[in-house]
Amino acid sequence: MVESRAFVETASGQRLINRLCKHWAHKLEVDAESGHVVFPGGECWMKASDSQLSVDLQAEDAERLERLKDVVASHLERMAGKEPLSVVWQ
């Protein structure tokens, strides 16, 4: 397994988690209360604080991790609407 983490500065972290979980619930296994999403070949955990959203990804291999990073970042940006987000993976 390979992992990556991002910290996103936002006061809307919990709202973004709720929107993403609702969006993905029709296709994926989702636990909105814990911010956990199970993708084919990987998992995502999201946690919000007052000023930040942390996103932890775990995947079967590096190629899948890169795809999941792109998917999660693009969906976060879309769900944020007009709020500019900077998703930087570590």
Gaussian input, Z-matrix of N, CA and C with variables (Angstrom, degrees):
# hf/3-21g

backbone

0 1
 N
 C     1     B1
 C     2     B2     1     A1
 N     3     B3     2     A2     1     D1
 C     4     B4     3     A3     2     D2
 C     5     B5     4     A4     3     D3
 N     6     B6     5     A5     4     D4
 C     7     B7     6     A6     5     D5
 C     8     B8     7     A7     6     D6
 N     9     B9     8     A8     7     D7
 C    10    B10     9     A9     8     D8
 C    11    B11    10    A10     9     D9
 N    12    B12    11    A11    10    D10
 C    13    B13    12    A12    11    D11
 C    14    B14    13    A13    12    D12
 N    15    B15    14    A14    13    D13
 C    16    B16    15    A15    14    D14
 C    17    B17    16    A16    15    D15
 N    18    B18    17    A17    16    D16
 C    19    B19    18    A18    17    D17
 C    20    B20    19    A19    18    D18
 N    21    B21    20    A20    19    D19
 C    22    B22    21    A21    20    D20
 C    23    B23    22    A22    21    D21
 N    24    B24    23    A23    22    D22
 C    25    B25    24    A24    23    D23
 C    26    B26    25    A25    24    D24
 N    27    B27    26    A26    25    D25
 C    28    B28    27    A27    26    D26
 C    29    B29    28    A28    27    D27
 N    30    B30    29    A29    28    D28
 C    31    B31    30    A30    29    D29
 C    32    B32    31    A31    30    D30
 N    33    B33    32    A32    31    D31
 C    34    B34    33    A33    32    D32
 C    35    B35    34    A34    33    D33
 N    36    B36    35    A35    34    D34
 C    37    B37    36    A36    35    D35
 C    38    B38    37    A37    36    D36
 N    39    B39    38    A38    37    D37
 C    40    B40    39    A39    38    D38
 C    41    B41    40    A40    39    D39
 N    42    B42    41    A41    40    D40
 C    43    B43    42    A42    41    D41
 C    44    B44    43    A43    42    D42
 N    45    B45    44    A44    43    D43
 C    46    B46    45    A45    44    D44
 C    47    B47    46    A46    45    D45
 N    48    B48    47    A47    46    D46
 C    49    B49    48    A48    47    D47
 C    50    B50    49    A49    48    D48
 N    51    B51    50    A50    49    D49
 C    52    B52    51    A51    50    D50
 C    53    B53    52    A52    51    D51
 N    54    B54    53    A53    52    D52
 C    55    B55    54    A54    53    D53
 C    56    B56    55    A55    54    D54
 N    57    B57    56    A56    55    D55
 C    58    B58    57    A57    56    D56
 C    59    B59    58    A58    57    D57
 N    60    B60    59    A59    58    D58
 C    61    B61    60    A60    59    D59
 C    62    B62    61    A61    60    D60
 N    63    B63    62    A62    61    D61
 C    64    B64    63    A63    62    D62
 C    65    B65    64    A64    63    D63
 N    66    B66    65    A65    64    D64
 C    67    B67    66    A66    65    D65
 C    68    B68    67    A67    66    D66
 N    69    B69    68    A68    67    D67
 C    70    B70    69    A69    68    D68
 C    71    B71    70    A70    69    D69
 N    72    B72    71    A71    70    D70
 C    73    B73    72    A72    71    D71
 C    74    B74    73    A73    72    D72
 N    75    B75    74    A74    73    D73
 C    76    B76    75    A75    74    D74
 C    77    B77    76    A76    75    D75
 N    78    B78    77    A77    76    D76
 C    79    B79    78    A78    77    D77
 C    80    B80    79    A79    78    D78
 N    81    B81    80    A80    79    D79
 C    82    B82    81    A81    80    D80
 C    83    B83    82    A82    81    D81
 N    84    B84    83    A83    82    D82
 C    85    B85    84    A84    83    D83
 C    86    B86    85    A85    84    D84
 N    87    B87    86    A86    85    D85
 C    88    B88    87    A87    86    D86
 C    89    B89    88    A88    87    D87
 N    90    B90    89    A89    88    D88
 C    91    B91    90    A90    89    D89
 C    92    B92    91    A91    90    D90
 N    93    B93    92    A92    91    D91
 C    94    B94    93    A93    92    D92
 C    95    B95    94    A94    93    D93
 N    96    B96    95    A95    94    D94
 C    97    B97    96    A96    95    D95
 C    98    B98    97    A97    96    D96
 N    99    B99    98    A98    97    D97
 C   100   B100    99    A99    98    D98
 C   101   B101   100   A100    99    D99
 N   102   B102   101   A101   100   D100
 C   103   B103   102   A102   101   D101
 C   104   B104   103   A103   102   D102
 N   105   B105   104   A104   103   D103
 C   106   B106   105   A105   104   D104
 C   107   B107   106   A106   105   D105
 N   108   B108   107   A107   106   D106
 C   109   B109   108   A108   107   D107
 C   110   B110   109   A109   108   D108
 N   111   B111   110   A110   109   D109
 C   112   B112   111   A111   110   D110
 C   113   B113   112   A112   111   D111
 N   114   B114   113   A113   112   D112
 C   115   B115   114   A114   113   D113
 C   116   B116   115   A115   114   D114
 N   117   B117   116   A116   115   D115
 C   118   B118   117   A117   116   D116
 C   119   B119   118   A118   117   D117
 N   120   B120   119   A119   118   D118
 C   121   B121   120   A120   119   D119
 C   122   B122   121   A121   120   D120
 N   123   B123   122   A122   121   D121
 C   124   B124   123   A123   122   D122
 C   125   B125   124   A124   123   D123
 N   126   B126   125   A125   124   D124
 C   127   B127   126   A126   125   D125
 C   128   B128   127   A127   126   D126
 N   129   B129   128   A128   127   D127
 C   130   B130   129   A129   128   D128
 C   131   B131   130   A130   129   D129
 N   132   B132   131   A131   130   D130
 C   133   B133   132   A132   131   D131
 C   134   B134   133   A133   132   D132
 N   135   B135   134   A134   133   D133
 C   136   B136   135   A135   134   D134
 C   137   B137   136   A136   135   D135
 N   138   B138   137   A137   136   D136
 C   139   B139   138   A138   137   D137
 C   140   B140   139   A139   138   D138
 N   141   B141   140   A140   139   D139
 C   142   B142   141   A141   140   D140
 C   143   B143   142   A142   141   D141
 N   144   B144   143   A143   142   D142
 C   145   B145   144   A144   143   D143
 C   146   B146   145   A145   144   D144
 N   147   B147   146   A146   145   D145
 C   148   B148   147   A147   146   D146
 C   149   B149   148   A148   147   D147
 N   150   B150   149   A149   148   D148
 C   151   B151   150   A150   149   D149
 C   152   B152   151   A151   150   D150
 N   153   B153   152   A152   151   D151
 C   154   B154   153   A153   152   D152
 C   155   B155   154   A154   153   D153
 N   156   B156   155   A155   154   D154
 C   157   B157   156   A156   155   D155
 C   158   B158   157   A157   156   D156
 N   159   B159   158   A158   157   D157
 C   160   B160   159   A159   158   D158
 C   161   B161   160   A160   159   D159
 N   162   B162   161   A161   160   D160
 C   163   B163   162   A162   161   D161
 C   164   B164   163   A163   162   D162
 N   165   B165   164   A164   163   D163
 C   166   B166   165   A165   164   D164
 C   167   B167   166   A166   165   D165
 N   168   B168   167   A167   166   D166
 C   169   B169   168   A168   167   D167
 C   170   B170   169   A169   168   D168
 N   171   B171   170   A170   169   D169
 C   172   B172   171   A171   170   D170
 C   173   B173   172   A172   171   D171
 N   174   B174   173   A173   172   D172
 C   175   B175   174   A174   173   D173
 C   176   B176   175   A175   174   D174
 N   177   B177   176   A176   175   D175
 C   178   B178   177   A177   176   D176
 C   179   B179   178   A178   177   D177
 N   180   B180   179   A179   178   D178
 C   181   B181   180   A180   179   D179
 C   182   B182   181   A181   180   D180
 N   183   B183   182   A182   181   D181
 C   184   B184   183   A183   182   D182
 C   185   B185   184   A184   183   D183
 N   186   B186   185   A185   184   D184
 C   187   B187   186   A186   185   D185
 C   188   B188   187   A187   186   D186
 N   189   B189   188   A188   187   D187
 C   190   B190   189   A189   188   D188
 C   191   B191   190   A190   189   D189
 N   192   B192   191   A191   190   D190
 C   193   B193   192   A192   191   D191
 C   194   B194   193   A193   192   D192
 N   195   B195   194   A194   193   D193
 C   196   B196   195   A195   194   D194
 C   197   B197   196   A196   195   D195
 N   198   B198   197   A197   196   D196
 C   199   B199   198   A198   197   D197
 C   200   B200   199   A199   198   D198
 N   201   B201   200   A200   199   D199
 C   202   B202   201   A201   200   D200
 C   203   B203   202   A202   201   D201
 N   204   B204   203   A203   202   D202
 C   205   B205   204   A204   203   D203
 C   206   B206   205   A205   204   D204
 N   207   B207   206   A206   205   D205
 C   208   B208   207   A207   206   D206
 C   209   B209   208   A208   207   D207
 N   210   B210   209   A209   208   D208
 C   211   B211   210   A210   209   D209
 C   212   B212   211   A211   210   D210
 N   213   B213   212   A212   211   D211
 C   214   B214   213   A213   212   D212
 C   215   B215   214   A214   213   D213
 N   216   B216   215   A215   214   D214
 C   217   B217   216   A216   215   D215
 C   218   B218   217   A217   216   D216
 N   219   B219   218   A218   217   D217
 C   220   B220   219   A219   218   D218
 C   221   B221   220   A220   219   D219
 N   222   B222   221   A221   220   D220
 C   223   B223   222   A222   221   D221
 C   224   B224   223   A223   222   D222
 N   225   B225   224   A224   223   D223
 C   226   B226   225   A225   224   D224
 C   227   B227   226   A226   225   D225
 N   228   B228   227   A227   226   D226
 C   229   B229   228   A228   227   D227
 C   230   B230   229   A229   228   D228
 N   231   B231   230   A230   229   D229
 C   232   B232   231   A231   230   D230
 C   233   B233   232   A232   231   D231
 N   234   B234   233   A233   232   D232
 C   235   B235   234   A234   233   D233
 C   236   B236   235   A235   234   D234
 N   237   B237   236   A236   235   D235
 C   238   B238   237   A237   236   D236
 C   239   B239   238   A238   237   D237
 N   240   B240   239   A239   238   D238
 C   241   B241   240   A240   239   D239
 C   242   B242   241   A241   240   D240
 N   243   B243   242   A242   241   D241
 C   244   B244   243   A243   242   D242
 C   245   B245   244   A244   243   D243
 N   246   B246   245   A245   244   D244
 C   247   B247   246   A246   245   D245
 C   248   B248   247   A247   246   D246
 N   249   B249   248   A248   247   D247
 C   250   B250   249   A249   248   D248
 C   251   B251   250   A250   249   D249
 N   252   B252   251   A251   250   D250
 C   253   B253   252   A252   251   D251
 C   254   B254   253   A253   252   D252
 N   255   B255   254   A254   253   D253
 C   256   B256   255   A255   254   D254
 C   257   B257   256   A256   255   D255
 N   258   B258   257   A257   256   D256
 C   259   B259   258   A258   257   D257
 C   260   B260   259   A259   258   D258
 N   261   B261   260   A260   259   D259
 C   262   B262   261   A261   260   D260
 C   263   B263   262   A262   261   D261
 N   264   B264   263   A263   262   D262
 C   265   B265   264   A264   263   D263
 C   266   B266   265   A265   264   D264
 N   267   B267   266   A266   265   D265
 C   268   B268   267   A267   266   D266
 C   269   B269   268   A268   267   D267

   B1=1.4520
   B2=1.5379
   B3=1.3212
   B4=1.4600
   B5=1.5148
   B6=1.3245
   B7=1.4617
   B8=1.5122
   B9=1.3387
   B10=1.4522
   B11=1.5181
   B12=1.3278
   B13=1.4622
   B14=1.5261
   B15=1.3195
   B16=1.4631
   B17=1.5203
   B18=1.3247
   B19=1.4587
   B20=1.5178
   B21=1.3179
   B22=1.4598
   B23=1.5202
   B24=1.3186
   B25=1.4580
   B26=1.5245
   B27=1.3272
   B28=1.4588
   B29=1.5144
   B30=1.3096
   B31=1.4630
   B32=1.5208
   B33=1.3280
   B34=1.4638
   B35=1.5204
   B36=1.3048
   B37=1.4522
   B38=1.5154
   B39=1.3203
   B40=1.4653
   B41=1.5228
   B42=1.3136
   B43=1.4729
   B44=1.5316
   B45=1.3289
   B46=1.4594
   B47=1.5269
   B48=1.3190
   B49=1.4631
   B50=1.5208
   B51=1.3132
   B52=1.4688
   B53=1.5243
   B54=1.3253
   B55=1.4655
   B56=1.5227
   B57=1.3378
   B58=1.4627
   B59=1.5229
   B60=1.3113
   B61=1.4657
   B62=1.5228
   B63=1.3114
   B64=1.4680
   B65=1.5350
   B66=1.3121
   B67=1.4653
   B68=1.5279
   B69=1.3353
   B70=1.4607
   B71=1.5248
   B72=1.3266
   B73=1.4691
   B74=1.5250
   B75=1.3200
   B76=1.4688
   B77=1.5323
   B78=1.3576
   B79=1.4691
   B80=1.5192
   B81=1.3364
   B82=1.4556
   B83=1.5245
   B84=1.3133
   B85=1.4697
   B86=1.5266
   B87=1.3391
   B88=1.4561
   B89=1.5252
   B90=1.3228
   B91=1.4611
   B92=1.5234
   B93=1.3272
   B94=1.4603
   B95=1.5275
   B96=1.3130
   B97=1.4747
   B98=1.5167
   B99=1.3269
   B100=1.4634
   B101=1.5251
   B102=1.3387
   B103=1.4622
   B104=1.5150
   B105=1.3212
   B106=1.4652
   B107=1.5248
   B108=1.3226
   B109=1.4593
   B110=1.5275
   B111=1.3362
   B112=1.4583
   B113=1.5257
   B114=1.3215
   B115=1.4565
   B116=1.5229
   B117=1.3226
   B118=1.4617
   B119=1.5383
   B120=1.3003
   B121=1.4581
   B122=1.5083
   B123=1.3338
   B124=1.4551
   B125=1.5169
   B126=1.3222
   B127=1.4671
   B128=1.5155
   B129=1.3363
   B130=1.4557
   B131=1.5266
   B132=1.3349
   B133=1.4626
   B134=1.5178
   B135=1.3272
   B136=1.4588
   B137=1.5282
   B138=1.3359
   B139=1.4555
   B140=1.5201
   B141=1.3331
   B142=1.4570
   B143=1.5216
   B144=1.3285
   B145=1.4586
   B146=1.5296
   B147=1.3126
   B148=1.4656
   B149=1.5248
   B150=1.3316
   B151=1.4641
   B152=1.5265
   B153=1.3339
   B154=1.4619
   B155=1.5244
   B156=1.3062
   B157=1.4554
   B158=1.5242
   B159=1.3269
   B160=1.4623
   B161=1.5209
   B162=1.3217
   B163=1.4543
   B164=1.5280
   B165=1.3112
   B166=1.4596
   B167=1.5203
   B168=1.3223
   B169=1.4598
   B170=1.5144
   B171=1.3171
   B172=1.4551
   B173=1.5264
   B174=1.3330
   B175=1.4606
   B176=1.5230
   B177=1.3233
   B178=1.4681
   B179=1.5242
   B180=1.3383
   B181=1.4613
   B182=1.5215
   B183=1.3285
   B184=1.4635
   B185=1.5300
   B186=1.3160
   B187=1.4658
   B188=1.5290
   B189=1.3086
   B190=1.4671
   B191=1.5266
   B192=1.3313
   B193=1.4628
   B194=1.5236
   B195=1.3218
   B196=1.4701
   B197=1.5248
   B198=1.3184
   B199=1.4719
   B200=1.5228
   B201=1.3336
   B202=1.4645
   B203=1.5288
   B204=1.3124
   B205=1.4627
   B206=1.5245
   B207=1.3299
   B208=1.4640
   B209=1.5279
   B210=1.3334
   B211=1.4641
   B212=1.5275
   B213=1.3212
   B214=1.4691
   B215=1.5284
   B216=1.3151
   B217=1.4670
   B218=1.5237
   B219=1.3235
   B220=1.4715
   B221=1.5271
   B222=1.3228
   B223=1.4625
   B224=1.5291
   B225=1.3150
   B226=1.4713
   B227=1.5263
   B228=1.3204
   B229=1.4643
   B230=1.5191
   B231=1.3128
   B232=1.4615
   B233=1.5255
   B234=1.3337
   B235=1.4559
   B236=1.5265
   B237=1.3318
   B238=1.4667
   B239=1.5192
   B240=1.3355
   B241=1.4628
   B242=1.5144
   B243=1.3331
   B244=1.4629
   B245=1.5305
   B246=1.3400
   B247=1.4617
   B248=1.5259
   B249=1.3287
   B250=1.4667
   B251=1.5352
   B252=1.3109
   B253=1.4640
   B254=1.5153
   B255=1.3093
   B256=1.4560
   B257=1.5193
   B258=1.3325
   B259=1.4613
   B260=1.5182
   B261=1.3212
   B262=1.4607
   B263=1.5156
   B264=1.3216
   B265=1.4633
   B266=1.5132
   B267=1.3181
   B268=1.4627
   B269=1.5070
   A1=109.30
   A2=114.99
   A3=122.25
   A4=108.26
   A5=116.49
   A6=120.88
   A7=111.59
   A8=114.67
   A9=121.82
   A10=107.80
   A11=115.75
   A12=121.08
   A13=109.17
   A14=115.15
   A15=121.04
   A16=108.87
   A17=115.09
   A18=122.04
   A19=106.68
   A20=116.39
   A21=122.03
   A22=108.11
   A23=116.76
   A24=120.80
   A25=109.14
   A26=116.13
   A27=121.76
   A28=109.70
   A29=115.88
   A30=121.10
   A31=110.25
   A32=117.30
   A33=123.13
   A34=112.56
   A35=117.94
   A36=121.48
   A37=114.31
   A38=117.33
   A39=119.23
   A40=111.32
   A41=116.92
   A42=120.73
   A43=110.09
   A44=116.77
   A45=120.58
   A46=111.12
   A47=117.54
   A48=120.82
   A49=109.96
   A50=116.67
   A51=120.38
   A52=111.68
   A53=116.65
   A54=120.41
   A55=111.70
   A56=116.58
   A57=119.70
   A58=111.38
   A59=116.69
   A60=119.41
   A61=110.80
   A62=116.91
   A63=119.99
   A64=110.18
   A65=116.71
   A66=121.80
   A67=111.44
   A68=116.00
   A69=120.24
   A70=114.30
   A71=117.93
   A72=121.44
   A73=113.13
   A74=117.80
   A75=119.06
   A76=112.25
   A77=117.91
   A78=121.00
   A79=113.86
   A80=116.58
   A81=120.78
   A82=111.24
   A83=115.12
   A84=120.59
   A85=107.71
   A86=116.01
   A87=121.49
   A88=110.10
   A89=116.21
   A90=122.42
   A91=106.07
   A92=116.25
   A93=121.14
   A94=112.20
   A95=117.61
   A96=120.22
   A97=111.80
   A98=116.64
   A99=119.63
   A100=112.41
   A101=118.46
   A102=121.26
   A103=113.14
   A104=116.68
   A105=122.13
   A106=110.24
   A107=116.20
   A108=122.20
   A109=108.03
   A110=116.44
   A111=121.59
   A112=108.58
   A113=115.40
   A114=122.85
   A115=108.86
   A116=118.20
   A117=118.84
   A118=109.08
   A119=116.50
   A120=120.53
   A121=116.12
   A122=118.31
   A123=119.18
   A124=112.82
   A125=114.73
   A126=121.05
   A127=109.81
   A128=114.90
   A129=122.68
   A130=108.31
   A131=115.45
   A132=121.32
   A133=107.16
   A134=116.71
   A135=121.73
   A136=109.07
   A137=114.90
   A138=120.37
   A139=108.27
   A140=116.32
   A141=121.42
   A142=111.12
   A143=114.69
   A144=121.95
   A145=106.25
   A146=117.23
   A147=120.07
   A148=113.19
   A149=116.79
   A150=119.16
   A151=114.27
   A152=116.59
   A153=117.73
   A154=111.80
   A155=114.22
   A156=121.95
   A157=106.69
   A158=116.63
   A159=119.28
   A160=108.07
   A161=115.18
   A162=122.11
   A163=107.97
   A164=115.63
   A165=121.52
   A166=108.62
   A167=115.84
   A168=121.89
   A169=109.72
   A170=114.72
   A171=121.55
   A172=106.37
   A173=116.55
   A174=120.25
   A175=110.40
   A176=114.06
   A177=121.20
   A178=112.74
   A179=116.43
   A180=120.31
   A181=110.09
   A182=116.18
   A183=121.71
   A184=112.55
   A185=117.32
   A186=120.47
   A187=110.84
   A188=116.72
   A189=121.06
   A190=110.33
   A191=117.21
   A192=120.94
   A193=110.96
   A194=116.71
   A195=120.19
   A196=111.05
   A197=117.22
   A198=120.54
   A199=110.79
   A200=116.70
   A201=120.10
   A202=111.51
   A203=116.93
   A204=119.66
   A205=110.53
   A206=117.05
   A207=120.97
   A208=111.52
   A209=116.63
   A210=121.38
   A211=110.59
   A212=116.86
   A213=120.16
   A214=110.56
   A215=118.21
   A216=120.90
   A217=111.46
   A218=117.63
   A219=119.46
   A220=110.95
   A221=117.35
   A222=119.70
   A223=111.62
   A224=117.40
   A225=119.57
   A226=110.42
   A227=116.30
   A228=120.34
   A229=111.26
   A230=117.06
   A231=120.96
   A232=110.91
   A233=117.79
   A234=121.91
   A235=112.51
   A236=117.00
   A237=120.75
   A238=112.10
   A239=116.95
   A240=120.13
   A241=110.86
   A242=116.39
   A243=121.24
   A244=113.08
   A245=117.39
   A246=119.80
   A247=109.32
   A248=117.27
   A249=118.84
   A250=110.12
   A251=116.48
   A252=121.99
   A253=109.34
   A254=115.32
   A255=121.37
   A256=107.52
   A257=115.71
   A258=121.63
   A259=107.16
   A260=116.10
   A261=122.04
   A262=107.86
   A263=116.28
   A264=121.92
   A265=110.57
   A266=114.95
   A267=121.35
   A268=109.31
   D1=144.29
   D2=175.65
   D3=-120.98
   D4=154.09
   D5=-174.35
   D6=-135.73
   D7=157.77
   D8=173.03
   D9=-152.09
   D10=155.70
   D11=-178.43
   D12=-138.13
   D13=144.81
   D14=174.69
   D15=-131.98
   D16=144.60
   D17=172.20
   D18=-116.92
   D19=124.29
   D20=-176.01
   D21=-116.00
   D22=121.75
   D23=178.07
   D24=-74.10
   D25=115.05
   D26=178.74
   D27=-165.84
   D28=144.49
   D29=173.64
   D30=-90.32
   D31=-1.12
   D32=-176.11
   D33=-108.21
   D34=25.29
   D35=-174.55
   D36=-56.99
   D37=-48.20
   D38=-178.03
   D39=-66.22
   D40=-37.19
   D41=177.31
   D42=-62.63
   D43=-42.07
   D44=178.99
   D45=-65.11
   D46=-42.17
   D47=176.87
   D48=-59.13
   D49=-47.76
   D50=-179.03
   D51=-60.73
   D52=-44.06
   D53=-179.72
   D54=-65.20
   D55=-44.14
   D56=179.55
   D57=-64.42
   D58=-44.25
   D59=-179.57
   D60=-63.03
   D61=-41.84
   D62=177.85
   D63=-64.11
   D64=-41.35
   D65=-179.60
   D66=-62.92
   D67=-43.87
   D68=-175.80
   D69=-84.76
   D70=-13.39
   D71=-174.04
   D72=-61.41
   D73=-26.00
   D74=-178.20
   D75=-76.17
   D76=-16.43
   D77=-178.28
   D78=-118.47
   D79=-26.32
   D80=-169.49
   D81=-126.18
   D82=164.52
   D83=173.12
   D84=-78.04
   D85=122.23
   D86=-173.72
   D87=-133.16
   D88=139.16
   D89=169.72
   D90=-122.58
   D91=96.36
   D92=-174.96
   D93=-64.79
   D94=-31.94
   D95=-179.34
   D96=-63.18
   D97=-39.85
   D98=-179.11
   D99=-98.65
   D100=-3.03
   D101=-179.72
   D102=68.94
   D103=34.44
   D104=-175.70
   D105=-108.70
   D106=131.19
   D107=178.80
   D108=-130.28
   D109=131.35
   D110=178.06
   D111=-104.12
   D112=116.04
   D113=176.34
   D114=-99.27
   D115=161.11
   D116=170.93
   D117=-60.81
   D118=117.34
   D119=178.21
   D120=82.52
   D121=8.67
   D122=-179.96
   D123=-171.79
   D124=173.06
   D125=179.65
   D126=-140.36
   D127=155.56
   D128=-179.97
   D129=-132.26
   D130=135.55
   D131=174.06
   D132=-124.07
   D133=128.80
   D134=179.65
   D135=-121.34
   D136=140.60
   D137=179.82
   D138=-141.76
   D139=133.91
   D140=-177.34
   D141=-109.28
   D142=142.87
   D143=168.24
   D144=-119.53
   D145=-173.18
   D146=-178.92
   D147=-63.48
   D148=-29.01
   D149=-174.12
   D150=-128.11
   D151=4.66
   D152=-172.91
   D153=-152.90
   D154=149.61
   D155=172.94
   D156=-117.25
   D157=124.58
   D158=175.10
   D159=-104.03
   D160=139.45
   D161=-178.63
   D162=-129.46
   D163=121.06
   D164=177.50
   D165=-112.55
   D166=128.69
   D167=177.74
   D168=-116.95
   D169=144.76
   D170=173.92
   D171=-137.45
   D172=134.89
   D173=-178.28
   D174=-140.17
   D175=163.20
   D176=-178.98
   D177=-63.89
   D178=-35.91
   D179=-177.99
   D180=-151.97
   D181=170.99
   D182=-174.90
   D183=-63.12
   D184=-37.66
   D185=-179.92
   D186=-64.46
   D187=-45.39
   D188=178.58
   D189=-64.38
   D190=-38.91
   D191=178.97
   D192=-60.86
   D193=-43.44
   D194=179.02
   D195=-61.86
   D196=-41.44
   D197=177.74
   D198=-63.86
   D199=-43.88
   D200=-179.76
   D201=-65.27
   D202=-37.84
   D203=176.87
   D204=-60.09
   D205=-44.09
   D206=178.26
   D207=-63.73
   D208=-44.05
   D209=-178.52
   D210=-63.35
   D211=-48.88
   D212=-177.43
   D213=-65.89
   D214=-45.54
   D215=-179.46
   D216=-62.11
   D217=-44.98
   D218=-178.57
   D219=-65.90
   D220=-37.63
   D221=178.03
   D222=-70.05
   D223=-38.52
   D224=176.17
   D225=-60.11
   D226=-46.17
   D227=-179.80
   D228=-62.90
   D229=-40.11
   D230=178.97
   D231=-66.38
   D232=-44.33
   D233=-178.29
   D234=-69.75
   D235=-23.32
   D236=179.81
   D237=-73.83
   D238=-16.20
   D239=179.32
   D240=66.14
   D241=-121.97
   D242=-176.30
   D243=-83.81
   D244=-9.77
   D245=178.50
   D246=-74.63
   D247=119.92
   D248=179.28
   D249=-72.49
   D250=132.32
   D251=178.29
   D252=-120.46
   D253=146.96
   D254=172.54
   D255=-119.74
   D256=110.02
   D257=-179.96
   D258=-103.84
   D259=108.28
   D260=-178.40
   D261=-117.88
   D262=116.30
   D263=-177.92
   D264=-84.53
   D265=142.46
   D266=177.38
   D267=-111.63

